[in-house]
Amino acid sequence: MKRFYLIAFFYITITNLGFSQKSLSDYSYVVVSEQFEFQKEKDKYELNSFTKFLFNKHGFHAFFDREVPVNVNRCDGLWAEAEGGPGFVYKKIVMGMKF
């Protein structure tokens, strides 16, 4: 019985990997939050606007949360997230993508 579950797990995993997007250029747009979790107010230090600008500069179609067109497929886009870590003089920020 364990062998059946193991084979089923690998089959589902391989199937999902086979039909998933292969690279970042396969996605049609990127959604940038107006306020990341570690920020106390919207677009503090223009970090969110700068993130959107950089995505647009490198060929992506970047939108804020409120700007996303109604007629787009949600599965065709990425969500940009940032995590801020504690620091003495500056805050360490790590960007990530959510599919």
Residue, then its C-alpha position, 0 to 999 in steps of 0.5 A: m500500500k505504501r508503494f501505491y501512495l509513493i507512486a501516486f505522489f510521484y505521478i502527481t508531482i511529475t504531472n504538475l511540473g510538466f504543465s507548469q510555467k517554465s520561466l518568468s517570461d511565460y507570465s504576462y504580468v506582475v502584481v506589486s503590493e502597495q504596502f509590504e508587510f514590514q512597512k507601516e504606510k503605503d509606498k514608504y520610501e517609494l520602495n513599491s513604486f521603485t519595484k514596479f518601475l524595475f519590473n517595467k524596465h526589464g520587460f514585465h507588465a507590472f501593476f499595483d493591486r488596485e491597477v490590475p485589469v479586470n479581464v486578465n487571467r489570475c493564473d497568468g501573473l506573478w505576485a511580488e513579495a518582500e520580506g524585511g529583516p531587522g537591522f541596526v542601521y538599515k533593514k535587509i529586504v529580500m524580494g520573492m515571487k509568489f505563483 
